[in-house]
Structures are given as structure tokens and as C-alpha cells.
């Protein structure tokens, strides 16, 4: 199918893009990499009167930060994140996840911020950001605000981002102690959406869990945190028994549906197995940091 007719603008600055959004509101859509929006346009599930292409805006792209915060510009392409070899030590969860996002063609065009803002419950970045406790920075003509990932995903393809706002940056806190994580994904073939995905992040303090982040992909109406599983690990030694218990609680937090990818019971069990594997991997990686 072909998209409905729309006007197209490619602003050269963020301020110009924000002015256009302010003027057109709900009638405008922001295009970054286009890997989520263009299919919606072709299917006419989205029919904006104006498309604002921010691909030429020089800001909002790149990876930076310090030993406390990892900063990822919202317009940073998946392939650029994948190419940053420092992430394997700075934030293994991000390094593992980016390699599993769709296929190389999509990773060369798609952006981290665009994927997060698309808010597909089967999208990988949403769970990663929830597990890491990330924050999202959004700009409008009225100013800038920061939203925690936990408050950002409101429903399927629905976020707390206002129509006149553009996400500009992702902020990920870096633990000062021993910490690690990973992302596990079950897909029918390379490039497919997740049947189940699990993001795990663990921060340790004197041999005990100071913070655990566990988030699930494609098993609820949004990317969802397994909060009971996280809480069960707080203050605990990351023993096999604690991992088994947390994995069971994470499976209980999942609300999948039967479909061609598998039954709800099967998907819940995949969550359980993946959380066990993820926590063991995080434990092993954190131990290496000693």
C-alpha cells in the first residue's frame, strides 16, 4: 500500500523542528530512522498531514557520558551503538541487546530514541531501559523535562511524550560498584519480533544485591518490569535458590496471550528460564569485576 498524502519538512535544527511540532501538534509526526513509522504510513495506520524528518539535525546523536552516566542521543542509530566496543564493559546489557534488534539493515537506519518512542510491547529497547532505570529527556518550545522509563510506557504504542515534544537523549545510570546484566530474546528467525525477551541488570554491594532490574518483552501490553522478582532479590546473596525464586515471580508477572508464536503457558516458562539464565550471567560477569 501507499501512504496517504502528506507534507514533508527536513529541519536543520532542533529549534526549527520544535517550532513545527508546536504549530501542527497531533497532525505532525517525527521521522528519525523511519524503521517504525514508514511501515505504519504504508499501512495507513498513521496518516499525518506533516512529516518532520529530524535526520539532518546535527544534535541528538552520539554516545557520551562519564563514569556515572551513559548518554545516548535519541537519534543515535542502533548500528552506532553496536559499533561502540566500550559498552561491553560499561553496560553489557546494552551491548547484548543491540545485537538482537531486528537485522543489520534495520540497525543501520533505525534509532534508539525512535524505537523507544514507538513503544511497541515487542520492542527490545523498552525492556532494556526499564531494567537499567534509564531516564528520557524531552524538549519542547516550553522547555526540557526528564521522565523515568518506569513512567514512560503507558500502553501499546503509547507513551508519556506530548505531541509537541521530541525525545533528545537517553540517560542510563552507571553503577559505582560491581554490576552487570544481559538481554535474552527468543525469535523465530533473525530480524523477527520477540516471542519473549528478558532484560536483566544486577548491582552488587558486599556480596549482596543492592538493586535488581528485570523487565519483560512481548508478554504484556507494554514492556513491563517484574517488580516482585526485583524486590525478592534486594539485599539477598545472588544464590541459585534466590535466582530460582525470582525467575518464578517474573514468570507470574508475565501476561502473554496464545498466538501463532506459542501458548501463554509456553511463553511464561520461557520468561522463567530466561530470567534464570540472565541472572546467572549477570552474577558471573559481576564476579569477574572483583
C-alpha positions in Angstrom: 0.0 0.0 0.0 1.0 3.6 -0.4 0.8 6.2 2.4 -1.8 8.9 2.4 -0.7 12.3 1.1 1.5 14.3 3.5 3.8 17.3 3.5 7.5 16.7 4.2 9.9 19.0 6.0 13.6 18.3 6.9 14.6 21.0 9.5 18.3 21.6 10.1 18.0 22.5 13.8 16.1 21.1 16.8 14.5 24.5 17.4 13.1 24.5 13.9 11.7 21.0 14.4 10.1 22.0 17.7 8.5 25.1 16.2 6.9 22.9 13.5 5.6 20.5 16.1 4.2 23.4 18.2 2.4 24.7 15.1 1.0 21.4 13.9 0.5 19.3 17.1 -1.2 15.9 16.5 -1.2 16.5 12.8 2.6 16.1 12.6 4.8 13.0 13.1 8.6 13.0 13.7 10.7 10.8 11.5 14.2 9.7 12.7 15.3 6.4 11.1 11.8 5.6 9.8 12.0 1.9 10.5 8.9 2.0 12.7 7.0 4.9 11.2 7.3 4.2 7.5 5.5 0.7 7.8 2.7 2.4 9.7 2.4 5.1 6.9 2.3 2.4 4.2 -0.5 0.5 6.1 -2.3 3.8 6.8 -2.3 3.1 10.5 -0.8 6.6 10.7 -1.8 9.4 8.4 -0.1 12.6 9.5 -0.5 15.8 7.4 3.1 16.7 8.0 6.2 14.5 8.4 9.1 16.2 10.2 12.4 14.5 9.3 15.0 15.1 12.0 17.6 13.0 10.3 19.6 16.1 9.3 19.6 17.7 12.8 23.2 17.6 13.9 22.5 17.3 17.6 20.8 14.4 19.4 23.2 11.7 18.0 26.2 10.0 19.6 27.3 8.2 22.8 29.0 10.0 25.6 28.9 10.4 29.4 31.2 9.7 32.3 31.7 7.0 34.9 28.3 7.8 36.4 26.0 8.2 33.4 25.9 6.8 29.9 24.3 9.3 27.5 22.8 8.1 24.2 21.4 10.7 21.8 17.9 9.8 20.8 18.9 10.0 17.1 21.8 7.5 17.6 21.4 4.6 15.2 21.4 1.1 16.5 24.5 0.3 14.4 26.4 3.1 16.0 25.6 1.7 19.5 26.6 -1.8 18.2 29.9 -0.4 17.0 30.9 1.1 20.4 33.1 -1.5 21.8 33.4 0.3 25.2 29.8 -0.7 26.0 30.7 -4.3 26.6 32.4 -3.3 29.9 30.4 -0.1 30.6 26.9 -1.5 30.1 26.9 -5.1 28.9 23.1 -5.2 28.9 23.0 -2.5 26.1 25.8 -4.3 24.2 24.0 -7.6 24.3 20.6 -6.1 23.4 21.6 -4.0 20.4 22.9 -7.1 18.5 19.5 -8.7 18.8 17.5 -5.7 17.4 15.9 -6.7 14.1 18.5 -7.3 11.4 21.6 -5.3 10.1 19.5 -3.4 7.5 17.2 -2.0 10.2 20.0 -1.4 12.7 21.8 0.7 10.0 18.8 3.1 9.8 16.7 2.7 13.0 17.4 4.9 16.0 17.3 4.1 19.8 15.1 7.1 20.5 12.7 6.3 17.7 12.4 2.7 18.9 11.7 3.8 22.5 9.1 6.3 21.4 7.4 3.8 19.1 6.6 1.8 22.3 6.0 -1.5 20.7 5.5 -4.0 23.5 7.6 -6.4 21.4 10.4 -3.8 21.1 13.7 -4.6 22.8 14.9 -1.2 24.0 11.9 -0.6 26.3 12.7 -3.6 28.5 16.4 -2.7 28.5 15.7 0.9 29.7 13.3 -0.3 32.4 15.8 -2.8 33.7 18.6 -0.2 33.7 16.4 2.5 35.4 17.0 4.9 32.5 15.6 8.4 32.1 14.4 10.1 28.9 15.0 13.7 28.1 12.3 15.5 26.1 12.3 19.0 24.6 9.5 21.3 23.5 9.3 25.0 22.9 8.3 25.4 26.6 11.4 23.8 27.8 13.0 20.4 28.8 11.8 17.7 31.1 13.1 14.3 32.2 11.0 11.2 32.6 11.9 7.9 34.2 11.5 4.9 32.0 9.1 3.4 34.6 6.6 6.3 33.9 7.1 6.5 30.1 5.3 3.5 28.6 1.6 4.0 29.1 0.2 1.3 26.8 0.7 -0.3 23.4 2.4 2.3 21.2 1.5 4.9 23.8 4.0 7.0 25.8 4.1 10.0 28.1 5.6 12.1 25.4 3.5 15.1 24.5 2.6 15.8 20.8 4.8 18.9 20.9 7.9 17.1 22.4 10.9 15.4 20.9 13.0 12.9 22.8 16.5 14.2 22.7 18.6 11.9 25.0 18.6 8.7 26.9 20.4 8.8 30.3 21.5 5.5 31.8 23.0 5.4 35.3 26.2 3.5 35.7 26.7 1.7 39.0 29.8 2.6 41.0 30.1 -0.9 42.3 30.1 -4.3 40.7 27.2 -4.6 38.3 26.3 -6.3 35.1 23.4 -7.6 33.0 22.3 -9.2 29.8 19.4 -9.4 27.3 17.9 -12.7 26.1 15.5 -13.0 23.2 13.5 -15.8 21.6 12.7 -15.1 18.0 11.6 -17.4 15.2 14.2 -16.1 12.8 16.8 -13.3 12.6 15.1 -9.9 12.4 11.8 -11.1 13.8 9.9 -9.5 16.7 10.5 -11.2 20.1 8.3 -14.1 21.1 9.7 -13.4 24.6 12.5 -11.1 25.7 14.1 -10.6 29.1 16.4 -7.8 30.2 18.3 -8.3 33.5 20.5 -5.9 35.4 22.1 -6.6 38.8 24.1 -4.2 41.1 26.1 -5.8 43.9 27.3 -4.4 47.3 29.5 -6.5 49.6 28.2 -9.8 48.0 24.5 -8.8 48.2 22.1 -7.4 45.6 21.8 -3.6 46.0 19.5 -3.3 43.0 18.0 -5.7 40.5 16.2 -4.7 37.3 14.2 -7.3 35.4 12.0 -6.3 32.5 10.0 -8.4 30.0 9.4 -8.0 26.3 6.3 -9.2 24.3 4.4 -10.7 27.2 2.2 -7.8 28.2 0.5 -4.8 26.7 3.7 -2.8 27.3 7.3 -3.6 28.2 6.9 -4.4 31.9 9.0 -4.7 35.0 8.8 -7.8 37.1 8.8 -5.8 40.3 8.1 -8.7 42.7 11.0 -10.5 41.3 13.2 -7.5 41.6 12.2 -6.9 45.2 12.7 -10.6 46.1 16.4 -10.1 45.3 17.1 -6.9 47.1 19.6 -7.4 49.9 20.0 -11.1 49.1 23.0 -13.1 48.1 22.5 -14.0 44.5 22.3 -17.7 45.2 20.8 -20.3 42.9 17.8 -20.5 45.2 17.3 -16.8 45.1 17.6 -16.8 41.3 15.1 -19.7 41.0 12.6 -17.8 43.2 13.0 -14.6 41.3 12.5 -16.4 38.0 9.3 -17.9 39.2 8.0 -14.5 40.3 9.0 -12.9 36.9 7.0 -15.6 35.1 4.0 -14.8 37.2 4.3 -11.1 36.2 4.0 -12.0 32.5 0.6 -11.7 30.9 1.1 -13.3 27.4 -1.5 -14.4 25.0 -1.8 -17.6 23.0 -0.9 -16.9 19.3 1.0 -18.5 16.4 4.3 -18.0 18.3 3.3 -20.1 21.2 0.9 -20.6 24.0 0.7 -18.3 27.0 1.9 -21.1 29.3 4.9 -21.7 27.0 5.8 -18.0 27.0 5.6 -17.8 30.7 8.0 -20.7 31.0 10.4 -19.1 28.6 10.4 -16.0 30.9 11.2 -18.2 33.8 14.1 -19.9 32.0 15.5 -16.6 30.6 15.4 -14.8 33.9 17.4 -17.7 35.5 19.9 -17.6 32.7 20.1 -13.8 32.7 20.7 -13.6 36.4 23.4 -16.3 36.3 25.1 -14.5 33.5 24.9 -11.2 35.4 26.3 -12.9 38.5 29.2 -14.4 36.6 30.0 -11.1 34.9 29.8 -9.1 38.1 32.2 -11.6 39.8 34.8 -11.0 37.2 34.9 -7.3 38.2 36.3 -8.2 41.6 
